[in-house]
Amino acid sequence: MSTKPYSPDPRAHPGLHVIALLEAAKGTLALLAATGLEIVGPLWLQNQVMKLIRIFNLDPDHGPLPWLLKTISPDSVHLAAAAILAYGMLHVVEAWGLWRAKAWASVLGCLSAAIYLPIDIYAVMRHRGWIAWGVLAINLLVVGVLARDLVRRRNR
């Protein structure tokens, strides 16, 4: 008979599946965005930026939108699509790992959510709306659930 107290299997934690679904959704949206960026190409993007400049009556030579307009090229669109694709694939792989209760996925998810916490805290301080608070709360919850999963694994 074992004297070690019963420790529930971390794979049974329903929070892992919820986080996995959230990560899968983020990954899928990023993959769709990368695909869309490749489909529309630089000319369509340049036209949309020019429309924004005209709609908001902005200076066509100075500011962030004219700078963006000048940086849009086939190479920059391919580079942006590749970066978004890598981001999306990372989240899809993380989602798969969380769904299968892999420890590496909990580490990856905990780190990737924790990276955003300073930005979320800044957003709450700068924009005191319920959206900023909600995003911060969700990220704290994700970090908490995944950190708890890692601690439980370590104590097993």
Disulfide bonds with the S-S distance in Angstrom:
none
